[in-house]
């Protein structure tokens, strides 16, 4: 499972806030953990605010405190975004700083459904593109009946895009048409659901419009409950304490890249690649 929340912007006039916050507390504590809770929670008994938030809290309380080697922090240096030169974080700030603008984490949920399944989380500023997405990587089939015919299978993958466009893509292995005299071939075939096309004609609403209307009507389903917030901060504070104990400092990465090379290694040592 992968969750990415990437931004192309830098400080954008928020230096005072961001310097005292950093990527972990700015994005992971709320945005990424809410996405994790929604995708990993058990089906609620009913479409009710209390039932839904009860299941989300169970997920957040099942988060295991990460080991020191299961996280990477970074801070962007000068580079280019969309062909335009941009300054580094320290340049924008006017002085050096230990604040992280990027974080990648290998998280675990200690419960029956997700035991042994790693969750790779990352968020950063000055990334190559603005994107928020959830990647569900399915297990590889234990035995392929096509291997003897020279075909190589890849695990199916579900991609849930949230920003900049809402879409769902299910990548399935399919046989390449042909006579197969030189061997049978398989390749991933994407099945796309573009929300704008699937619901053409519907009036699209911005997220805050929905939230403000729910607030007026007293619907708390999409709002975070106090015990959710406490569970989120318990996990985040544990990570920050571990960073302090082990002297973790941000690694430099060039603006316009996908973060420090150590973040790539975080996933690749498990045989996983970030979806980009």
Backbone as a ProteinNet text record, in pm:
[ID]
protein_1_A
[PRIMARY]
XXXXXXXXXXXXXXXXXXXXXXXXXXXXXXXXXXXXXXXXXXXXXXXXXXXXXXXXXXXXXXXXXXXXXXXXXXXXXXXXXXXXXXXXXXXXXXXXXXXXXXXXXXXXXXXXXXXXXXXXXXXXXXXXXXXXXXXXXXXXXXXXXXXXXXXXXXXXXXXXXXXXXXXXXXXXXXXXXXXXXXXXXXXXXXXXXXXXXXXXXXXXXXXXXXXXXXXXXXXXXXXXXXXXXXXXXXXXXXXXXXXXXXXXXXXXXXXXXXXXXXXXXXXXXXXXXXXX
[TERTIARY]
84.7	0	89.2	57.2	131.2	33.5	71	-5.3	93.3	68.7	155.4	74.1	125	69.6	185.9	195.1	308.1	261.3	345	316.9	432.8	401.7	507.5	549.1	467.5	493.8	598.5	654.2	746.5	677	738.5	681.3	557.9	554.6	437.6	389.1	481.1	443.5	408	429.6	393.3	517.5	624.5	750.9	734.9	662.6	646.3	576.9	474.3	401.8	484.4	536.9	599.8	728.9	804.2	930.9	910.5	798.2	770.3	687.8	664.3	576	645.8	685.2	749.7	649.7	698.9	612.9	538	602.4	538.2	410.9	418.8	303.1	207.4	260.3	175.4	87.1	142.6	69.5	42.1	139.9	121.6	19.8	28.3	-59.6	-207	-244.7	-386.8	-420.7	-367.4	-407	-376.7	-250.7	-213.1	-274.5	-276.1	-333.9	-484.1	-551.3	-694.2	-716.4	-633.3	-644	-614.1	-512.3	-478.9	-595.1	-654.9	-765.4	-884.8	-913.1	-1028.2	-1007.8	-885.6	-862.2	-840.9	-797.2	-764.6	-872.7	-972.4	-1072.6	-1162.7	-1220.3	-1319.4	-1450.9	-1536.2	-1665.1	-1747.3	-1795.5	-1877.4	-2012.8	-2076.8	-2206.6	-2314.5	-2295.8	-2394.5	-2326.5	-2393.4	-2341	-2382.5	-2309.8	-2340.2	-2208.3	-2210.6	-2088	-2015.5	-2088.5	-2026.2	-1966.3	-2039.3	-1991	-1865.6	-1864.7	-1749.6	-1627.8	-1646.4	-1531.6	-1481.1	-1570	-1525.2	-1424.2	-1453.5	-1364.4	-1233.4	-1238.4	-1115.7	-1024.7	-1081.9	-1001.8	-929.7	-997.1	-934	-807.1	-812	-694.7	-582	-613.6	-511	-447.2	-526.4	-472.2	-389.4	-403.4	-326.6	-191.7	-164.5	-36.6	78.8	175.7	294.2	395.6	461.1	566.7	677.6	718.1	815.5	955.4	1038.3	1178.1	1256.9	1375.6	1454.2	1483.1	1503.9	1536.8	1414.1	1295.8	1173.2	1120.1	1202.8	1161.4	1279.2	1247.3	1347.6	1292.3	1374.4	1333.6	1424	1371.2	1448.7	1415.3	1500.2	1476.9	1524.6	1436.6	1470.3	1573.8	1658.3	1755.6	1711.9	1786.7	1750.3	1739.3	1644.3	1622.2	1527.8	1449.5	1356.8	1225.5	1113.9	979.5	914.4	870.7	806.1	892.2	1024.3	1115.6	1152.8	1100.5	1129.9	1222.4	1329	1420.8	1352.9	1374.7	1316.8	1426.3	1418	1520.5	1501.9	1604.5	1595.7	1520.9	1488.9	1414.2	1491.9	1620.6	1702.1	1712.6	1715.4	1721.1	1593.2	1479.2	1351.1	1340	1392.5	1381.9	1479.5	1594.6	1696.8	1803.4	1792.9	1893.8	1876.5	1977.2	1969.7	1866.9	1814.4	1708	1707.4	1668.9	1657.2	1517.9	1429.5	1290.5	1283.4	1208.4	1193.6	1081.7	1108.5	1006	958.2	1016.4	981	990.9	900.1	908.6	853.7	923	876.7	881.2	776.3	763	715.1	771.9	720	642.1	511	423.9	364.2	319.9	259.4	133.9	33.3	-86.4	-87.4	-85.5	-86.1	-228.8	-295.5	-428.1	-441.2	-552.2	-567	-561.9	-626.8	-634	-500.4	-428.2	-313.3	-179.1	-177.6	-50.7	41.6	161.6	258.9	251.8	153.7	141.1	200.4	308.2	367.1	286.6	279.4	217.6	328.8	354.2	456.9	390.3	428.2	367.7	474.5	438	534.1	461.6	524.9	472.6	589.5	581.2	690.3	654.3	732.5	720.1	824.1	796.5	884.1	905.2	797.1	800.5	777.9	804	788	645.2	546.5	407.1	321.3	206.1	110.1	19.8	25.7	-51.5	-83.3	-205.4	-245.6	-308.7	-252.6	-303.3	-277.2	-359.8	-348.2	-323	-220.5	-185.1	-205.8	-288.4	-308.6	-240.9	-130.1	-55.3	-98.3	-158.7	-205.5	-90.1	-109.6	-7.9	12	134	161.8	98.1	47.1	-13.7	92.3	58.6	160.1	212.8	131.9	176	116.1	201.3	154.9	153.8	39	28.8	87.1	121.3	173.7	326.3	391.5	537	607	556	618.2	610	519.9	505.9	583.1	664.7	748.9	684.8	564.2	494.5	530.5	547.3	579.6	461.9	417.9	303.3	349.8	271.9	293.3	169.7	187	69.9	-26.6	-154.7	-254.3	-238.5	-279.2	-259.3	-380.9	-426.3	-537.2	-482.1	-507.3	-460.5	-582.5	-592.5	-702.3	-645.8	-676.7	-629.4	-725.4	-672.1	-754.1	-727.7	-601.2	-561.4	-450.7	-442.7	-529.1	-662.2	-672.9	-797.1	-842.6	-973.4	-1028.3	-1049.8	-981.6	-999	-956.1	-997.8	-962.1	-913	-795.9	-739.7	-706.1	-760	-728.5	-645.4	-520.9	-430.1	-434.2	-477	-492.5	-401.3	-349.1	-269.4	-361.3	-326.3	-407	-315.3	-365.6	-289.5	-283.3	-162.9	-146	-198.4	-290.7	-347.1	-238.8	-257.5	-162.4	-167.9	-86.1	-84.9	2.3	86.3	167.7	271.3	309.1	406.6	546.2	571.7	701	691.5	585.3	565.8	446.4	388.2	271.1	316.6	251.4	289.8	171.9	205.7	107.1	155.4	62.5	101.9	-11	23.7	-80.6	-170.6	-299.9	-397	-475.9	-473.9	-545.6	-694.2	-775.3	-918.7	-944	-977.7	-986.9	-1131.7	-1150.7	-1277.4	-1244.3	-1267.2	-1246.4	-1375	-1367	-1487.8	-1558.9	-1480.8	-1542	-1621.5	-1576.7	-1647.5	-1761.5	-1735.8	-1837	-1960	-1938.2	-2049.4	-2062	-2053.9	-2066.7	-2203.6	-2204.7	-2330.2	-2358.4	-2294.3	-2313	-2232.8	-2288.1	-2218.8	-2110.5	-1987.8	-1876.5	-1861	-1844.8	-1833	-1692.9	-1644.6	-1517	-1537.8	-1430.2	-1441.3	-1496	-1450.4	-1493.6	-1641.8	-1696.4	-1839.9	-1919.4	-1875.7	-1941.7	-1927	-1808.5	-1784.4	-1865.3	-1871.7	-1948.1	-2097	-2147.8	-2288	-2313.7	-2222.1	-2236.3	-2233.1	-2148.8	-2139.7	-2272.1	-2330.8	-2459.6	-2568.7	-2564.9	-2669.2	-2639.9	-2522.7	-2489.3	-2443.5	-2398.8	-2349.3	-2199.9	-2156.8	-2017.8	-1934.7	-1989	-1921.7	-1781.1	-1762	-1632.6	-1544.4	-1589	-1510.3	-1436.7	-1321.1	-1235.7	-1278.2	-1295.9	-1337.7	-1216.1	-1240	-1129.7	-1038.6	-1095.1	-1009.2	-929.6	-980.3	-902.9	-778.6	-801.5	-691.2	-585.7	-630.9	-537.2	-456.7	-520.9	-450	-348.2	-385	-292	-168.9	-192.1	-79.8	5.3	-52.6	27.2	132.2	90.2	182.9	286.1	240.9	332	433.8	388.9	480.6	583.6	542.2	636.7	745.4	708.5	807.6	904.8	852	938.1	1033.6	984.8	1071.6	1182.8	1149.5	1250.1	1353.6	1308.5	1402.6	1500.1	1445.4	1530.9	1630.9	1585.9	1673.5	1786.6	1759.5	1858.7	1925.8	1900.1	1966.6	1935.5	1812.4	1773.2	1766.5	1831.1	1829.2	1788.9	1728	1682.2	1798.2	1777	1873.9	1835	1932	1906	1849.9	1753.4	1706.2	1679.3	1701.4	1686	1538.2	1498.9	1361.5	1330.9	1214.1	1178.6	1205.4	1260.1	1283.9	1181.8	1186.5	1091.8	1149.4	1239.9	1291.8	1430.1	1485.5	1620.3	1628.5	1747.7	1767.6	1738.5	1754.7	1726.5	1579.2	1491.3	1349.1	1321.5	1395.5	1383.4	1432	1543.6	1599.4	1507.4	1432.1	1339.5	1242	1196.1	1102.6	1174.7	1283.4	1348.3	1414.4	1454.2	1514.4	1411.5	1283.5	1176.7	1125.8	1196	1153.1	1035	1016.3	903.2	954.6	880.6	914.2	798.6	830.3	726.3	654.1	524	445.4	460.7	511.2	534.2	489.4
-118	0	124.4	219.5	345.5	462	566.5	690.8	805.1	883.5	997.2	1125.4	1226.8	1362	1453.6	1489.7	1569.7	1708.1	1808.2	1947.1	2002.4	2091.3	2157.8	2289.5	2342.1	2472.6	2463.2	2579.4	2589.2	2650.5	2751	2811.9	2896	2962.2	3040.9	3135.5	3205.6	3302.3	3241.9	3111.6	3045.7	3011.4	3086.4	3053.6	3044.8	3140.8	3141.8	3017.4	2973.3	2851.7	2726.6	2716	2591.1	2563.4	2666.3	2646.2	2579.4	2606.3	2542.7	2416.4	2370.9	2255.1	2141.2	2164.1	2060.9	1968.2	1885.8	1800	1695.9	1641.6	1536.7	1586.9	1703.1	1756	1832	1883.9	1961.5	1872.2	1759.9	1677.4	1535.5	1472.4	1331.6	1318.9	1405.7	1394.5	1398.8	1479.5	1490.3	1429.5	1483.3	1439.6	1291.4	1252.6	1115.5	1014.9	1045	950.2	935	1039.1	1025.6	935.9	950.9	863.6	719.1	699.9	564.7	502.5	579.8	527.7	490.2	571.5	545.9	422	402.9	290.1	159.5	167.7	46	4.2	87.8	56.2	-58.3	-128.3	-231.3	-165.3	-234.1	-175.8	-143.4	-20	14.8	-54.2	-67	-134.3	-55.4	76.1	159.6	285.9	355.5	482.7	590	591.5	678.3	736.8	862.7	930.8	855.5	809.7	740.3	607.9	530.4	399.8	413.7	511.1	531.6	575.4	669.1	720.2	618.2	531.1	422.5	332.9	299.9	212.4	283.4	412.9	487.1	491.1	509.7	514.7	382.3	270.7	139.1	127.7	180.9	177.6	261	381.6	472.3	418.3	351.2	293.5	168.9	110.7	-9.4	24.2	153.1	192.6	159.2	88.4	53.2	167.7	198	298.8	251	333.9	292.2	282.8	198.3	186.7	301.6	333.6	446.8	435	311.9	294	293.2	312.3	307	446.1	546.7	681	755	847	932.3	1074	1170.7	1310.2	1383.2	1488.8	1564.1	1711.5	1789.9	1934	1975.2	2045.5	2076.1	2187.6	2170.5	2272.8	2334.8	2430.2	2498.4	2399.6	2422.7	2334.5	2398.7	2317	2369.2	2293.6	2366.4	2310.2	2358.4	2264.9	2298.3	2393.9	2371.8	2453.2	2586.4	2617.2	2744	2721.9	2799.5	2787.7	2830.9	2754.8	2787.5	2777.8	2860.8	2858.1	2741.1	2712.9	2609.8	2659.1	2568.2	2603.6	2704.6	2678.2	2769.5	2906.7	2907.6	3034.9	3115.3	3048	3115.1	3163.5	3082.6	3115.1	3225.8	3228.7	3328	3277.3	3153.4	3092.4	2941.1	2868.9	2723	2678.8	2559.1	2511.6	2359	2299	2153.2	2102.1	2190.1	2151.3	2067.8	1958.9	1870.8	1921.4	1919.6	1953.3	1828.4	1715.3	1586.9	1479.3	1384.2	1269.4	1146.8	1035.1	905.8	807.9	729.1	639.7	502.9	399.8	264.8	232.4	230.6	212.3	71.7	31.3	-101.1	-88.1	-170	-180	-316.7	-317.1	-443.8	-487.3	-535.7	-594.2	-714.8	-786.1	-910.9	-891.9	-789	-773.5	-730.7	-640.1	-577.9	-621.1	-719.1	-766	-813.5	-758.7	-798.7	-721.7	-630	-548.6	-410.3	-373.3	-240.1	-130.4	-16	103.2	205.7	239.8	337.4	474	567.1	699.8	803.6	900.9	1008.5	1138.2	1246.5	1379.5	1475.6	1570.4	1665.3	1787.6	1891.3	2013.4	2014.3	2094.2	2107.6	1971.5	1894	1769.4	1798.6	1702.4	1727.7	1761.2	1710.2	1737.3	1735.9	1801	1801.5	1679.7	1589.3	1467	1410.7	1362.6	1287.8	1158.5	1045.6	918.8	806.8	702.9	582.6	465.7	386.2	272.1	144.2	54.7	-75.2	-179.7	-233.7	-334.7	-472.2	-551.8	-683.8	-783.5	-895.3	-999.3	-1062.5	-1102.4	-1179.5	-1317.8	-1372.1	-1505.3	-1605.6	-1701.3	-1794.9	-1890.5	-1915.5	-2005.4	-1959.4	-1937.9	-1893.8	-2011.3	-2040	-2148.8	-2108.9	-1978.9	-1929.6	-1925.3	-1949.9	-1936	-2031.8	-2152.7	-2250.9	-2208.7	-2115.6	-2066.2	-1935.3	-1900	-1781.2	-1651.6	-1658.7	-1536.2	-1498.6	-1370.3	-1319.5	-1239.6	-1271	-1200.4	-1093	-988.2	-881.3	-871.7	-831.6	-818.7	-712.4	-735.7	-634.6	-514.1	-398.1	-273.8	-183.4	-129.4	-34.2	103.4	201.6	338.2	428	489.9	582	723.2	796.9	934.1	1031.7	1122.5	1221.9	1361.5	1396	1523.3	1497.5	1574.9	1688	1645.4	1518.1	1467.1	1344.9	1330.6	1214.4	1103.5	991.6	877.7	750.7	638.2	507	422.8	361.9	275.9	140.3	34.2	-101.8	-165.2	-199	-257.8	-409.5	-478.6	-624	-686.8	-805.8	-878.8	-940.4	-922.3	-976.9	-1035.2	-1133.8	-1197.4	-1105.1	-1093	-1015.9	-1100.5	-1047.4	-1127	-1174.8	-1294.1	-1348.7	-1499.6	-1560	-1705.4	-1774.6	-1701.2	-1752.3	-1855.4	-1859	-1958.5	-1929.5	-1806.4	-1768.7	-1751.8	-1802.5	-1789.5	-1702.3	-1730.1	-1654.4	-1529.2	-1419.1	-1292.7	-1233.1	-1175.1	-1105.1	-962.7	-871.2	-734.9	-670.5	-572.3	-502.6	-420.3	-428.7	-350.2	-264.2	-132.2	-46.3	-36.2	-49.3	-23.9	107	212.2	346.4	389.2	453.2	520.6	667.6	750.8	894	954.2	1011	1060.5	1166.2	1249.4	1354	1294.8	1178.6	1113.4	1026.3	954.7	863.9	939.3	1063	1142.2	1273.1	1262.9	1381.7	1445.5	1577.4	1648.8	1681.6	1608.4	1637.6	1762.2	1841	1961.2	1921.5	1954.3	1918.9	2024.6	1978.7	2069	2061.4	2174.3	2173.3	2113.8	2059.3	1986	2072.4	2196.7	2281.6	2315.8	2317.9	2343	2232	2107.4	1993	1997.9	2029.7	2034	2143.9	2260.2	2370.1	2337	2271.1	2231.2	2126.3	2029.2	1928	1993.2	2094.1	2165.3	2232	2296.5	2364.2	2263.9	2146.3	2046.3	1953	1968.8	1887.6	1747	1722.3	1590.5	1585.3	1500	1496.3	1387.1	1319.3	1204.4	1236.5	1347.9	1382.1	1465.1	1485.8	1562.5	1467.8	1512.8	1429.1	1440.6	1327.1	1323.7	1338.4	1376	1402.8	1282	1162.2	1045.2	1009.7	1047.1	1031.1	1120.7	1246.9	1343.4	1297.5	1250.9	1205.4	1085.6	992.2	874.6	914.1	1011.4	1060	1122.5	1209	1277.6	1184	1081.4	983.7	920.4	885.5	820.6	920.3	1040.1	1142.7	1184.8	1205.3	1245.2	1136.3	1009.9	899.5	901.5	934.9	944.1	1058.4	1174.1	1289	1260.9	1191	1155.6	1061.3	967.4	875.5	950.2	1048.2	1128.6	1202.7	1259.3	1332.7	1239.5	1120.6	1024.9	975.7	963.3	906.9	1013.8	1140.2	1249	1253.5	1225.5	1225.7	1369.9	1395.8	1528.5	1514	1616.9	1606.9	1592.3	1505.6	1488.4	1582.7	1638.9	1734.3	1662.4	1727.8	1679.1	1800	1783.7	1893.4	1920.1	2045.4	2081.4	2030	1967.7	1908.4	1760	1702.7	1558.7	1497.2	1363.9	1293.1	1268.5	1355.4	1344.6	1283.6	1266	1210.8	1067.8	1027.3	890.5	787.8	827.9	735.6	696.1	783.5	751.2	641.4	644.7	539.1	407.4	412.9	292.7	235.6	322.1	277.5	174.5	197.4	104.1	-7.4	26.9	-71.1	-184.6	-162.1	-274.1	-381.3	-347.7	-446.8	-495.7	-458.6	-499.2	-420.4	-297.8	-212.5	-85.9	-33.3	94.7	191.2	318.3	419.7	437.1	456.1	479.4	625	647.2	784.3	795.5
0	0	0	-86.7	-90.6	-86.1	-13.8	-13	-34.8	-138.7	-172.1	-172.9	-105.1	-112.8	-147.5	-274.4	-323	-364.6	-334.5	-370.7	-452.6	-544.4	-621.4	-556.6	-467.7	-407.1	-296.8	-262.9	-151.2	-31.2	29	149.3	119.5	3.6	-37.3	72.3	137.7	240.3	374.5	392.3	518.9	601.1	585.7	652.5	804	862.5	1007.1	1059.4	986	1027.3	999.4	877.5	836.5	912.1	944.8	1014.1	1148.8	1212.3	1341.5	1330.3	1206.6	1187.1	1114	990.2	910.4	844	750.7	669.9	752.8	855.5	934.9	1001.4	1063.8	1134.7	1043.4	931.4	841.1	754.6	704.7	608.9	656.5	720.3	759.1	870.4	971.9	1089	1052	955.4	923.7	788.1	679.5	545.8	520.7	538.7	505.1	601.5	729.8	825.1	806.3	761.5	732.4	610.4	508.2	391.8	429.7	513	558.5	634.4	724	804.4	716.8	616	529.5	442.7	393	302.8	379.3	505.2	580.2	679.8	703.2	805.3	760.4	858.2	830.2	789.5	713.6	677.3	802.3	814.7	931.8	924.9	1039.7	1046.3	973.3	963	894.7	844.2	751.8	702.9	802.4	911.3	1024.5	1073.5	1114.5	1155.6	1266.5	1366	1478.2	1434.4	1355.3	1310.6	1224.9	1135.3	1047.4	1127.1	1216.6	1292.7	1394	1442.9	1530.7	1458.2	1331.3	1255	1221.9	1195.1	1166	1287.9	1404.6	1526.3	1550.3	1520.4	1537.8	1453.6	1332	1245.1	1304.1	1345.7	1397.4	1525.5	1607.5	1730.7	1704.6	1584.7	1550.4	1488.2	1464.9	1405.9	1500.2	1449.5	1527.5	1520.8	1630.4	1628.7	1536.4	1441.9	1342.2	1402.2	1342.4	1380.8	1317.2	1371.9	1318.2	1169.1	1119.1	978.1	887.7	944.2	865.8	828.4	837.6	794.9	733.9	644.6	580.7	579.6	616.7	608.1	509.5	450.2	353.3	355.3	292.3	277.7	138.6	64.3	-74.8	-85.9	-187.5	-223.8	-356.4	-405.7	-530.8	-645.7	-733.2	-847.1	-945.9	-1014.6	-1114.3	-1107.6	-1117.4	-1122.6	-1251.5	-1334.3	-1462.2	-1545.1	-1542.7	-1623.1	-1562.8	-1443.7	-1377.3	-1257.7	-1249.1	-1136.3	-1006.8	-900.5	-769.9	-663.6	-558.9	-454.6	-359.3	-281.3	-179.5	-56.7	33.2	154.4	238.5	260.3	340.9	274.4	140.1	67.7	89.6	83	105.5	249.2	339.8	482	521.8	455.7	488.1	582	623.6	710.9	708	757.5	761.3	865.1	847.9	935.9	939.5	1053.6	1062.3	1026.2	979	950.1	822.9	828.3	711.4	620.4	488.7	390	315.9	351.6	290.9	397.2	392.6	482.1	411.4	427.7	377.6	493.4	507.6	622	575.9	633.5	618.2	744.6	734.3	850.7	852.5	971.9	989.9	1076.1	1045.3	1127.2	1193.9	1325	1398.4	1426.8	1322.6	1340.3	1247.1	1255.2	1181.4	1031.2	980.6	835.1	774.7	836.9	774.9	831	919.4	975.3	863.4	860.1	759.1	629.7	616.5	495.4	522.2	454.5	478.1	409.3	474.6	418.4	396.9	271.3	239.7	222.8	307.3	309.8	274.7	193.6	166.8	133.6	170.7	142.2	135.2	43.6	32.7	-49.2	-30.4	-108.8	-220.5	-323.8	-440.4	-508.8	-519.5	-594.4	-743.2	-832.1	-975.7	-1016.7	-943.7	-977.6	-851.9	-862.7	-753.3	-769.4	-673.9	-685.2	-546.8	-531.7	-413.2	-461.9	-420.8	-469.6	-369.8	-381.5	-299.8	-394.1	-366.2	-449.7	-369	-420.6	-357.6	-445.4	-397.5	-472.9	-421.6	-508.6	-467.4	-465	-394.9	-389.4	-527	-554	-675.3	-661.6	-770.7	-764	-720.9	-632.5	-582	-688.3	-791.4	-898.3	-1030	-1128.5	-1259.3	-1356.4	-1412.8	-1509.6	-1644.5	-1659.2	-1786.7	-1789.9	-1677.1	-1670.1	-1766.2	-1780.3	-1869.5	-2016	-2047.2	-2184.5	-2203.9	-2105.8	-2118	-2074.2	-2018.3	-1977.6	-1834.5	-1811.9	-1677.6	-1625.6	-1507.1	-1448.9	-1351.6	-1341	-1244.6	-1155.6	-1031.2	-943.2	-995.5	-976.7	-1011.7	-919.4	-967.4	-891.6	-908.2	-795.3	-794.8	-760.2	-846	-823.9	-806.2	-688.9	-659.2	-661.1	-765.5	-777.7	-712.1	-632.7	-561.5	-613.9	-635.1	-694.4	-795.8	-901.8	-938.3	-999.9	-1039.4	-1094.6	-1015.4	-1003	-934	-1036.7	-1015.9	-1105.4	-1035.6	-1089.4	-1036.7	-1153.7	-1137.1	-1240.8	-1181.2	-1239.4	-1198.4	-1308.9	-1275.9	-1373.4	-1360.1	-1466.2	-1465.8	-1570.6	-1540.6	-1637	-1742.5	-1868.9	-1978.7	-2085.4	-2157.4	-2264	-2386	-2440.9	-2563	-2679.5	-2758.8	-2869	-2965.8	-3018.7	-3114.9	-3117.8	-3205.1	-3220.1	-3116.6	-3047.1	-2936.2	-2979.9	-3108.9	-3153	-3098.1	-3065.3	-3007.3	-2856.4	-2796.9	-2653.5	-2620.5	-2510.4	-2466.4	-2393.8	-2422	-2359.4	-2282.4	-2166.7	-2084.3	-2063	-2043	-2005.8	-1925.8	-1840.6	-1763.5	-1854.3	-1832.6	-1907.5	-1808.3	-1823	-1727	-1758.1	-1654.8	-1664.5	-1591.7	-1665.7	-1609.4	-1584	-1468.5	-1439.5	-1413.7	-1511.9	-1495.4	-1440.7	-1322.6	-1256.8	-1340.3	-1407.7	-1490.2	-1606	-1656.1	-1765.8	-1714.4	-1602.8	-1549.5	-1500.4	-1452.5	-1400.2	-1476.3	-1607	-1691.2	-1671	-1661	-1640.6	-1496.2	-1404.9	-1262.4	-1225	-1136.9	-1090.2	-992	-1022.6	-935.5	-827.1	-704.2	-590.3	-531.6	-483.3	-413.7	-274.8	-218.3	-92.2	21.2	29.4	140.3	131.9	10.9	-4.1	63.2	42.7	104.7	257.1	304.6	448.6	516.9	454.9	514.2	520.2	415.8	416.6	524.4	538.3	644.3	781.5	797.1	924.6	959.3	860.6	882.2	918.6	853	874.2	992	1054.6	1171.3	1138.8	1014.7	975.3	1004.7	1098.5	1142.5	1076	975.8	914.8	867.2	800.1	742.1	835.1	957.1	1054	1148.3	1193.9	1278.4	1424.3	1487.8	1627.3	1719.2	1841.4	1933.8	1952.3	1968	1989.6	1864.5	1745.8	1623.1	1627.9	1663	1669.1	1769.9	1885.4	1988.3	1941	1870.3	1819.2	1712.8	1628.7	1527.8	1592.2	1689.8	1752.9	1837.4	1896.2	1970.8	1880.4	1758.9	1665.1	1614	1576.5	1524.6	1630.7	1753.9	1861.1	1888.4	1873.4	1891.3	1785.1	1662.4	1554.3	1579.9	1620.7	1647.6	1764.1	1863	1976.3	1930.9	1841.2	1788.6	1705.3	1625.7	1547.8	1639.6	1746.3	1840.7	1909	1947.4	2016.3	1927.1	1796.3	1703.9	1617.1	1648	1576.2	1428.1	1391.8	1250.5	1199.5	1089.9	1027.5	880.3	821.1	682.1	584	485.4	377.3	262.8	197.5	88.9	-33.8	-99.5	-229	-317.3	-444.7	-539.9	-566.8	-562.8	-597.4	-737.9	-753.6	-881.6	-888	-779.4	-771.6	-677	-664.4	-577.1	-437.7	-394.4	-259.1	-255.3	-136.1	-122	-175	-216.2	-265.5	-156.8	-31.2	79.3	83.1	33.9	29.3	-73.3	-185.3	-285.1	-227.4	-154.8	-93.8	13.3	81.3	185.5	131.1	7.5	-54.9	-130	-199.2	-286.2	-209.5	-85.7	-12.9	21.8	4.4	21	-113.9	-221.8	-354.5	-407.7	-355.9	-392.8	-459.6	-557.1	-616.9	-595.4	-573.4	-559.7	-692.1	-685.2	-806.1	-847.9	-968.4	-1017.6	-1161.4
[MASK]
++++++++++++++++++++++++++++++++++++++++++++++++++++++++++++++++++++++++++++++++++++++++++++++++++++++++++++++++++++++++++++++++++++++++++++++++++++++++++++++++++++++++++++++++++++++++++++++++++++++++++++++++++++++++++++++++++++++++++++++++++++++++++++++++++++++++++++++++++++

